[in-house]
Amino acid sequence: MSTVFKALSDPTRRRVLQLLREGPRSAGALSDQFNVSKPTMSAHFAVLKEADLVHAEKAGKSIIYHLKLSVLEEALLGFVHSFAPGAPARATKKATAR
């Protein structure tokens, strides 16, 4: 779940996901929506793929991205349910003094 929230932490990546809600798009078409370099967009796409939020499909010389909405929904529901009454609290490690 943390990789999903890392991916969602950036406004550019959130906007990419919003654009993909309208349907699959090529990397070029997505990149054209932003005022950043192609290598920067490639890095954003890599984070989204690592979080399993998008699926990349090779189509000739293009890469077509598809939104994996079920992964996003599952992560968000899991997060919400972790705060439900009766949900077990997670133990955290305390920092040790040096």
Secondary structure, 3 states (H helix, E strand, C coil): CHHHHHHHCCHHHHHHHHHHHCCCEEHHHHHCCCCCCHHHHHHHHHHHHHCCCEEEEEECCEEEEEECHHHHHHHHHHHHHCCCCCCCCCCCCCCCCC
